[in-house]
Amino acid sequence: MRWLQPVSEEQATEKVKGAYKKIKQALDCEFVPLVFQLVANYEEYLVHLWKQIESNLQSPVFTPLPPKIIDWVQRATNGWTS
């Protein structure tokens, strides 16, 4: 069985680096989440997957969800995640 290794930003091809840049900007984070580093082993799939996720993130249906999810998690855990 082959185990995937994460593709770091230093190891990434130019195409993957471009996707990583978009991912970090859209998610407003300084790092590329591990799931994307693993998918980067299949760079064409990473690019396709990110296009799909990015369009969902820009959807008016998705926009109000993160604050609602954070509120729900905090209530469900009695604030122990804070």
Sequence and secondary structure as in RCSB ss.txt:
>XXXX:A:sequence
MRWLQPVSEEQATEKVKGAYKKIKQALDCEFVPLVFQLVANYEEYLVHLWKQIESNLQSPVFTPLPPKIIDWVQR
ATNGWTS
>XXXX:A:secstr
        TTT  HHHHHHHHHHHHHHT SS  HHHHHHTTSHHHHHHHHHHHHHHHTSTTTTTHHHHHHHHHHH
HTTTTT 
